[in-house]
Every structure is written in structure tokens, then in C-alpha cells.
Amino acid sequence: MIAAFFDSIPAMILTTGILVGASAALLGSFLVLRGNAMLTDAISHSIVFGIIIVWLLTRQLSGPVQLLGAAATGVLTVVLSEALARSRLVKMDAAIGLVFPALFAAGVLLISLYARDVHLHAESVLLGEIGFVWMHNIPLAGLQVPVAVATLAAVLLINAVFVLAFWKELKLASFDPGLAAALGFLPGVLHYALLTLTSVTAVASFDAVGAILFIAFVIVPPATAYLLTRRLWLMVVLSVALATAACIAGYSLAVLWNVSIGGMMASMTGVWFTLALLFAPGRGLFAQALRRREQRLDHDCRALVAHLFTHQDRPEMPEENTLHALIEHLGWPEPRARAAVLRAHDRALVERRAGLLILRAKGLAEAEAIFGRSQLRPLKPSPAKSLSTGLESGPPRA
């Protein structure tokens, strides 16, 4: 059964994608919280320079030395960017934009000059081809295992051990670096360790899914999880789950539509983010719109109570304490006026009597809160329009 699993092409493609997504999402959760997410973009491009340098020295395209050597270039990118930012001549975003294009361009030039006849080019680094991972195998425990699967499984294990071993330190350094430094947790060391592992994961991933698609896995699932929860442990779990779901759905749709597998997997991470952006409880756009609507209704309800209180039991009450007066005197559209009356009625603030809107005991208490306990009724009633515009600046003065 195990041999059949490793002999299955779809299983190896899915396993590779899931390993990449899980490895990237584990680290990406902390990078997103720290505001360093786009450093992964710089790292994933600059490793081209490291790959060609290591190839020129060793004439090998794979292996632990090549992996670490290329990953060191990613760390170099971060060091140079931060050094340039500390000079205060440019800001951090500009520093990143200056450093990684220079290293990426240098890598592409070296490839074109010295590696024209070698299967090493910028397109393979940036895009990869997850559909071919099953073609390059190594013997492992009597089984033929794809190199990408073996490498990424090792990277995932290292990333998981790092996160579990330094969970407390990573959590504190992500939310309060100053306190972490005061407690001796060395947030700077953790920062570079995290980015070093990100570089290693990027180099391990480029042959399978490409550096560009790696960026999608390391940023989008954690960003999606961030919209769904405020708990760090749940954010990390959701990030890995969303990356896994994106791989499964992406592969299925890619086979169905005959399109790029890696590209479809990355696209599905965008689909999850879009859904979370729209429908996430509390933070989603629809939740925010609903909250703003509720706040507007509450404001209108208070304005209605103040208006009714101003004219209740006065000669002008038959004219002012009506739905028509809200439309004419307060300038509210009819749907807005009806919604405010309905909200006030549902909250037991007002009731209808012979076509008039009358404040109930709870409504009078609300009016008392609006105008102040020392002033149960404005001594000099203001016109309705003036009252409606003056609510924000305070109660009418005697």
C-alpha cells in the first residue's frame, strides 16, 4: 500500500503541494503578524543569485550545501535591506525594492553568461512545475520517493520543530519585541532564524512550485486566517488547513480545466482570502457593513427619541410626532425614517397612538440620558431641523 502511494502520480503531486503549503504557512503566520510578509518576495527572488553562485562553486544543482548556500542569499537580502533602512536614507519598503532586484538581476545575468547549457534558468526558479515532481526519485527505505517530497518533508519537520520549540518566544516577539528583549528572549536572533528557515523553505520549494507560488503559500493562508481568528495557535492551524485545502481544490480544478496545477493551487489561496475578506465574522466587509448599518440605526433611533421628547405634550405634538414630520422636518428618506421607527419600537422606546409616535417609559429614560438628568425637558424647544443637526454637538441649551 505504501509503495502504491508513492507510485501514484496524483498522490505525489498533492503531497508535494501540501508539504510546501504547510511548511510555508507555519512560518508565514509569524511573518504576517510581524509585518515582514513581503520579505518573502525579496527572498524568493534573490535566491536565484545564490543558486547560480553555489552552482559555479560546486557544479551541482541539488544537495544540502546547495540548499543552505542559496538560502544564505535570502538572509543576505534581509541583512542588506535592514542595513540600508538603518541608514535612514530610504525607508524599509524602498530598501527591499532596491536590494532584491539587484541580486535577482545579477543571478539572471550569471545564469545567461555561465549556465546557458545547464537546466537552470529563471523561469524554472520562479514558476517550477509541480506536475513533474514524480519523475525525479531517490531510493528511501526501499521505496522510490520523489526528491521534492523527501526534501520538503524534512523542511516541514524542521519548521514544525522550530515553531513548537520556540512557541512562547515567537509569540512574545511577534506581539511585543521590546518585552521579549527585556526578558532575554533575543527577538533579533529569532527574527533571523525565522527568515533563515523561510529562505531554506523557499529554496526547497522552487523546483516544485516555483518561488512565485511559494510567496502565495507563505502569505495568503496566514493572512486569511488572520481575518478569521484572533488566537495565534488557531491562526497557525487555520493557515496550514487553508493551504492544504487550496492544494486539494487547486489540483482538482487544474485537472478538470487542464490548466497549471501550481498556478491553480495558488489561485485557490486567493479564493479563500476573498471569501474571508467578504464573510469573516467581525472583520469581513459584510460584517463591517452590517455593523455600520446597526450603528447608523442606533444613531437615528436616538435622534428620533430626542425629536419626540422635544415636542411631546406640547401644542405642536400632533404635527411633529409623526412619521411625516421625520421625513419633512428631519430630511430623512422614508425608508430611513421607517427603519428608525421600527428600531425604536422593537426596543420598546416608542409606541403608536392614534397615528402619533409616543415615548414609552424606556424612551423617556433614553431621552433623559441624551439631555441629561438635570434637564428632563428642554426649556426652549428648538425647531426640528435644528435639533436633528445639533445632536452631535450636545443637547439644546436653555
C-alpha positions as a printed NumPy array, in Angstrom:
array([[  0.   ,   0.   ,   0.   ],
       [  2.826,   2.407,   0.842],
       [  4.597,   1.581,  -2.413],
       [  1.37 ,   2.173,  -4.335],
       [  1.043,   5.554,  -2.661],
       [  4.5  ,   6.659,  -3.782],
       [  3.88 ,   5.231,  -7.261],
       [  0.701,   7.318,  -7.646],
       [  1.348,  10.474,  -9.653],
       [ -1.671,  12.417,  -8.301],
       [ -0.73 ,  11.443,  -4.729],
       [  2.835,  12.71 ,  -5.188],
       [  1.675,  15.972,  -6.734],
       [ -0.816,  16.583,  -3.93 ],
       [  1.687,  15.553,  -1.26 ],
       [  4.261,  17.96 ,  -2.659],
       [  1.785,  20.823,  -2.72 ],
       [  0.583,  20.111,   0.813],
       [  4.151,  19.93 ,   2.121],
       [  5.002,  23.257,   0.514],
       [  1.806,  24.88 ,   1.761],
       [  2.176,  23.595,   5.324],
       [  5.876,  24.473,   5.537],
       [  5.255,  27.99 ,   4.241],
       [  2.116,  28.626,   6.308],
       [  3.822,  27.642,   9.573],
       [  6.422,  30.372,   9.16 ],
       [  4.181,  32.771,   7.271],
       [  1.843,  33.147,  10.259],
       [  4.605,  34.838,  12.26 ],
       [  5.859,  36.855,   9.288],
       [  2.373,  38.259,   8.699],
       [  1.995,  39.183,  12.368],
       [  5.413,  40.872,  12.361],
       [  4.647,  42.851,   9.204],
       [  7.502,  41.115,   7.354],
       [  5.395,  39.201,   4.854],
       [  6.824,  40.912,   1.777],
       [ 10.35 ,  39.966,   2.793],
       [  9.443,  36.561,   1.399],
       [  9.052,  38.19 ,  -2.008],
       [ 12.569,  39.578,  -1.762],
       [ 13.961,  36.26 ,  -0.519],
       [ 12.25 ,  34.183,  -3.209],
       [ 13.713,  36.356,  -5.973],
       [ 17.204,  36.82 ,  -4.569],
       [ 17.812,  33.09 ,  -4.125],
       [ 18.381,  32.965,  -7.898],
       [ 21.69 ,  34.698,  -7.218],
       [ 22.551,  32.173,  -4.511],
       [ 21.635,  29.216,  -6.705],
       [ 23.934,  30.242,  -9.528],
       [ 26.79 ,  31.129,  -7.16 ],
       [ 26.598,  27.715,  -5.487],
       [ 26.414,  26.029,  -8.904],
       [ 29.512,  27.886, -10.067],
       [ 31.389,  26.676,  -6.982],
       [ 30.142,  23.067,  -6.838],
       [ 28.68 ,  22.387, -10.307],
       [ 25.721,  20.762,  -8.517],
       [ 22.066,  21.832,  -8.606],
       [ 20.853,  19.944,  -5.536],
       [ 22.033,  18.801,  -2.156],
       [ 22.265,  20.203,   1.375],
       [ 25.186,  22.509,   0.541],
       [ 23.282,  23.985,  -2.368],
       [ 20.182,  24.341,  -0.216],
       [ 21.97 ,  26.191,   2.569],
       [ 24.093,  28.252,   0.202],
       [ 21.102,  29.517,  -1.73 ],
       [ 19.191,  30.116,   1.476],
       [ 22.077,  32.23 ,   2.768],
       [ 21.414,  34.612,  -0.096],
       [ 17.902,  35.125,   1.197],
       [ 19.278,  36.057,   4.608],
       [ 21.81 ,  38.339,   2.895],
       [ 18.906,  40.112,   1.219],
       [ 17.298,  40.794,   4.593],
       [ 20.579,  41.957,   6.151],
       [ 21.325,  44.337,   3.288],
       [ 17.766,  45.679,   3.271],
       [ 17.788,  46.345,   7.011],
       [ 21.253,  47.916,   6.847],
       [ 20.095,  50.236,   4.075],
       [ 16.957,  51.113,   6.033],
       [ 19.005,  51.854,   9.174],
       [ 20.987,  54.428,   7.206],
       [ 17.747,  56.472,   7.184],
       [ 18.402,  57.413,   3.577],
       [ 15.471,  55.271,   2.436],
       [ 12.593,  53.509,   4.177],
       [ 12.368,  49.742,   4.59 ],
       [  9.995,  49.151,   1.688],
       [ 12.271,  51.107,  -0.658],
       [ 15.328,  49.265,   0.685],
       [ 13.733,  45.909,  -0.11 ],
       [ 12.835,  47.203,  -3.563],
       [ 16.455,  48.21 ,  -4.155],
       [ 18.224,  45.115,  -2.87 ],
       [ 16.315,  42.117,  -4.217],
       [ 16.008,  43.332,  -7.847],
       [ 19.774,  43.898,  -7.856],
       [ 20.504,  40.378,  -6.602],
       [ 17.873,  38.846,  -8.87 ],
       [ 19.237,  40.677, -11.903],
       [ 22.792,  39.617, -11.022],
       [ 21.637,  36.   , -10.761],
       [ 19.882,  36.115, -14.135],
       [ 22.981,  37.639, -15.769],
       [ 25.261,  34.985, -14.292],
       [ 22.917,  32.253, -15.499],
       [ 22.88 ,  33.675, -19.025],
       [ 26.678,  34.001, -19.038],
       [ 27.861,  30.784, -17.386],
       [ 24.945,  28.337, -17.292],
       [ 23.402,  28.512, -20.747],
       [ 23.764,  24.781, -21.346],
       [ 22.575,  23.75 , -17.882],
       [ 18.972,  23.059, -16.881],
       [ 18.965,  26.175, -14.742],
       [ 17.05 ,  29.243, -15.766],
       [ 14.993,  31.968, -14.176],
       [ 11.675,  30.549, -15.332],
       [ 12.257,  27.237, -13.553],
       [ 13.11 ,  29.081, -10.339],
       [ 10.123,  31.42 , -10.484],
       [  7.415,  29.061, -11.749],
       [  8.581,  25.474, -11.216],
       [  6.438,  22.562, -12.37 ],
       [  4.755,  20.557,  -9.673],
       [  3.304,  18.185, -12.262],
       [  6.768,  16.67 , -12.895],
       [  7.9  ,  16.039,  -9.313],
       [  7.234,  12.309,  -9.665],
       [  9.901,  11.981, -12.397],
       [ 12.919,  12.607, -10.13 ],
       [ 13.107,   9.917,  -7.427],
       [ 15.588,   8.658,  -4.855],
       [ 15.622,   5.286,  -3.058],
       [ 14.488,   5.689,   0.538],
       [ 13.747,   2.767,   2.866],
       [ 13.298,   0.504,  -0.139],
       [ 10.876,   2.885,  -1.827],
       [ 11.229,   5.25 ,  -4.756],
       [ 10.373,   8.641,  -3.249],
       [ 10.312,  11.895,  -5.244],
       [ 13.202,  14.153,  -4.28 ],
       [ 10.827,  17.081,  -3.769],
       [  8.68 ,  15.059,  -1.35 ],
       [ 11.674,  13.896,   0.692],
       [ 13.227,  17.367,   0.803],
       [ 10.026,  19.18 ,   1.661],
       [  9.09 ,  16.612,   4.308],
       [ 12.42 ,  17.277,   6.013],
       [ 11.881,  21.038,   5.752],
       [  8.368,  20.745,   7.195],
       [  9.706,  18.697,  10.105],
       [ 12.411,  21.292,  10.822],
       [  9.925,  24.16 ,  10.628],
       [  7.452,  22.374,  12.917],
       [ 10.151,  21.573,  15.489],
       [ 11.327,  25.202,  15.43 ],
       [  7.825,  26.593,  15.917],
       [  6.969,  24.155,  18.713],
       [ 10.306,  24.56 ,  20.49 ],
       [ 10.207,  28.364,  20.442],
       [  6.454,  28.91 ,  20.537],
       [  6.471,  31.128,  23.609],
       [  9.403,  33.179,  22.368],
       [  7.967,  33.57 ,  18.87 ],
       [  4.577,  34.567,  20.267],
       [  6.008,  37.231,  22.563],
       [  8.479,  38.543,  19.981],
       [  5.71 ,  38.842,  17.391],
       [  3.41 ,  40.922,  19.607],
       [  5.864,  42.771,  21.878],
       [  9.524,  42.692,  20.743],
       [ 10.501,  45.171,  23.472],
       [  9.228,  42.936,  26.253],
       [ 10.8  ,  39.9  ,  24.596],
       [ 14.162,  41.661,  24.587],
       [ 13.73 ,  42.727,  28.22 ],
       [ 13.045,  39.11 ,  29.207],
       [ 16.149,  37.914,  27.351],
       [ 14.366,  36.072,  24.548],
       [ 16.661,  37.577,  21.877],
       [ 13.988,  38.649,  19.369],
       [ 16.677,  39.636,  16.866],
       [ 18.075,  36.11 ,  16.808],
       [ 14.582,  34.667,  16.452],
       [ 13.906,  37.097,  13.61 ],
       [ 16.908,  35.934,  11.606],
       [ 16.276,  32.283,  12.464],
       [ 12.735,  32.64 ,  11.154],
       [ 13.937,  34.301,   7.955],
       [ 16.676,  31.691,   7.52 ],
       [ 14.111,  28.912,   7.665],
       [ 11.932,  30.908,   5.249],
       [ 14.889,  31.052,   2.85 ],
       [ 15.509,  27.313,   3.191],
       [ 11.823,  26.605,   2.549],
       [ 11.855,  28.895,  -0.494],
       [ 14.89 ,  27.127,  -1.993],
       [ 13.4  ,  23.701,  -1.273],
       [ 10.135,  24.763,  -2.887],
       [ 11.34 ,  26.43 ,  -6.061],
       [ 11.913,  23.236,  -8.023],
       [  8.394,  22.011,  -7.258],
       [  6.107,  25.032,  -7.19 ],
       [  8.459,  27.892,  -8.015],
       [  9.385,  30.905,  -5.959],
       [  6.4  ,  32.984,  -7.063],
       [  3.904,  30.346,  -5.979],
       [  5.804,  29.879,  -2.732],
       [  5.021,  33.527,  -1.941],
       [  1.315,  32.794,  -2.274],
       [  1.531,  29.928,   0.216],
       [  3.613,  31.814,   2.764],
       [  1.447,  34.967,   2.783],
       [ -2.132,  34.31 ,   1.681],
       [ -3.231,  31.45 ,   4.014],
       [ -1.885,  33.232,   7.133],
       [ -3.476,  36.493,   6.006],
       [ -6.762,  34.646,   5.517],
       [ -6.526,  33.008,   8.937],
       [ -5.774,  36.413,  10.462],
       [ -9.191,  37.583,   9.29 ],
       [-10.888,  34.576,  10.869],
       [ -9.416,  34.448,  14.362],
       [ -7.538,  36.45 ,  16.976],
       [ -5.854,  33.44 ,  18.606],
       [ -2.337,  32.679,  17.428],
       [ -2.498,  28.901,  17.778],
       [ -5.761,  28.788,  15.855],
       [ -4.344,  31.135,  13.221],
       [ -1.41 ,  28.763,  12.631],
       [ -3.702,  25.724,  12.443],
       [ -6.083,  27.5  ,  10.067],
       [ -3.174,  28.643,   7.897],
       [ -1.982,  25.08 ,   7.403],
       [ -5.541,  23.838,   6.842],
       [ -6.27 ,  26.547,   4.27 ],
       [ -3.026,  25.813,   2.409],
       [ -3.893,  22.115,   2.361],
       [ -7.425,  22.827,   1.124],
       [ -6.024,  25.103,  -1.584],
       [ -3.753,  22.301,  -2.812],
       [ -6.565,  19.746,  -2.972],
       [ -9.078,  22.087,  -4.614],
       [ -6.424,  23.553,  -6.918],
       [ -5.298,  20.162,  -8.167],
       [ -8.859,  19.01 ,  -8.786],
       [ -9.745,  22.148, -10.743],
       [ -6.456,  22.094, -12.67 ],
       [ -7.153,  18.54 , -13.849],
       [-10.747,  19.455, -14.674],
       [ -9.858,  22.599, -16.65 ],
       [ -6.459,  21.42 , -17.957],
       [ -4.533,  24.399, -16.549],
       [ -1.368,  24.885, -14.485],
       [ -1.527,  22.841, -11.297],
       [  0.725,  25.074,  -9.229],
       [ -0.954,  28.189, -10.517],
       [ -4.398,  26.815,  -9.685],
       [ -3.287,  25.906,  -6.173],
       [ -2.022,  29.431,  -5.597],
       [ -5.211,  30.853,  -7.1  ],
       [ -7.303,  28.897,  -4.616],
       [ -5.465,  30.585,  -1.75 ],
       [ -6.734,  33.833,  -3.244],
       [-10.256,  32.426,  -3.374],
       [-10.128,  31.557,   0.341],
       [ -8.833,  35.039,   1.134],
       [-11.587,  36.682,  -0.899],
       [-14.252,  34.653,   0.881],
       [-12.771,  35.524,   4.266],
       [-12.475,  39.178,   3.297],
       [-16.168,  39.25 ,   2.45 ],
       [-17.694,  36.95 ,   5.054],
       [-15.312,  36.711,   8.021],
       [-17.241,  37.251,  11.266],
       [-16.304,  40.545,  12.833],
       [-13.663,  41.567,  10.275],
       [-15.267,  40.782,   6.92 ],
       [-16.594,  43.502,   4.679],
       [-20.185,  42.327,   5.095],
       [-19.806,  42.201,   8.877],
       [-18.378,  45.72 ,   8.85 ],
       [-21.191,  46.976,   6.62 ],
       [-23.761,  45.37 ,   8.915],
       [-22.081,  46.909,  11.94 ],
       [-22.091,  50.355,  10.33 ],
       [-25.767,  49.915,   9.463],
       [-26.557,  48.974,  13.053],
       [-24.628,  51.98 ,  14.326],
       [-26.475,  54.268,  11.928],
       [-29.809,  52.815,  13.023],
       [-28.896,  53.332,  16.678],
       [-27.949,  56.935,  15.951],
       [-31.217,  57.524,  14.099],
       [-33.101,  55.911,  16.968],
       [-31.527,  58.331,  19.442],
       [-32.331,  61.251,  17.131],
       [-35.933,  60.059,  16.929],
       [-36.21 ,  59.841,  20.715],
       [-34.774,  63.319,  21.116],
       [-37.164,  64.713,  18.497],
       [-40.228,  63.121,  20.095],
       [-39.147,  64.197,  23.576],
       [-38.736,  67.792,  22.437],
       [-42.356,  68.002,  21.204],
       [-44.176,  65.51 ,  23.395],
       [-47.13 ,  67.012,  25.357],
       [-46.738,  70.341,  23.537],
       [-49.113,  72.112,  21.169],
       [-47.071,  71.163,  18.116],
       [-47.039,  67.472,  19.053],
       [-49.773,  66.367,  16.562],
       [-47.696,  67.827,  13.752],
       [-44.171,  66.93 ,  14.884],
       [-44.516,  63.457,  16.426],
       [-45.429,  61.702,  13.215],
       [-43.655,  59.716,  10.544],
       [-44.367,  62.511,   8.061],
       [-42.551,  65.026,  10.274],
       [-39.442,  62.846,  10.322],
       [-39.419,  62.87 ,   6.541],
       [-40.225,  66.557,   6.084],
       [-38.513,  68.214,   9.059],
       [-35.532,  65.972,   9.649],
       [-34.958,  65.437,   5.948],
       [-34.825,  61.652,   6.232],
       [-35.796,  59.471,   3.28 ],
       [-38.923,  57.479,   4.011],
       [-37.109,  54.078,   4.269],
       [-34.68 ,  55.575,   6.79 ],
       [-37.499,  57.093,   8.842],
       [-39.472,  53.851,   8.867],
       [-36.365,  51.867,   9.857],
       [-35.687,  54.239,  12.767],
       [-39.287,  53.99 ,  13.992],
       [-39.193,  50.2  ,  13.693],
       [-35.92 ,  50.022,  15.642],
       [-37.305,  52.286,  18.365],
       [-40.493,  50.209,  18.517],
       [-38.527,  46.962,  18.751],
       [-36.525,  48.413,  21.631],
       [-39.754,  49.429,  23.407],
       [-38.844,  53.118,  23.198],
       [-41.935,  54.332,  21.333],
       [-45.473,  53.279,  20.574],
       [-48.173,  54.436,  18.189],
       [-51.343,  56.056,  19.495],
       [-53.901,  57.386,  17.038],
       [-51.232,  57.91 ,  14.409],
       [-48.814,  59.675,  16.821],
       [-45.442,  58.413,  17.992],
       [-45.397,  58.464,  21.8  ],
       [-42.38 ,  57.835,  24.029],
       [-42.746,  54.94 ,  26.445],
       [-41.092,  54.773,  29.855],
       [-37.918,  53.328,  28.363],
       [-37.924,  56.039,  25.703],
       [-38.21 ,  58.738,  28.381],
       [-35.245,  57.203,  30.171],
       [-33.3  ,  57.274,  26.903],
       [-34.217,  60.932,  26.43 ],
       [-33.069,  61.656,  29.973],
       [-29.723,  60.08 ,  29.125],
       [-29.474,  62.211,  25.973],
       [-30.398,  65.573,  27.525],
       [-29.014,  64.965,  30.989],
       [-30.645,  64.161,  34.294],
       [-30.836,  67.833,  35.351],
       [-32.94 ,  68.719,  32.315],
       [-35.947,  66.472,  31.946],
       [-37.212,  68.632,  29.102],
       [-35.593,  71.392,  27.058],
       [-36.914,  74.697,  28.398],
       [-36.948,  76.238,  24.962],
       [-37.844,  73.786,  22.219],
       [-35.786,  74.12 ,  19.082],
       [-37.069,  73.62 ,  15.548],
       [-36.949,  70.008,  14.432],
       [-34.28 ,  70.631,  11.832],
       [-32.047,  72.415,  14.333],
       [-32.498,  69.56 ,  16.808],
       [-31.542,  66.917,  14.29 ],
       [-28.342,  68.743,  13.369],
       [-27.465,  69.671,  16.915],
       [-27.469,  66.187,  18.414],
       [-23.838,  65.61 ,  17.657],
       [-22.707,  68.779,  19.48 ],
       [-24.864,  68.208,  22.575],
       [-28.387,  68.895,  23.868],
       [-30.117,  72.189,  23.184],
       [-29.327,  74.832,  25.749],
       [-31.956,  76.818,  27.632]])
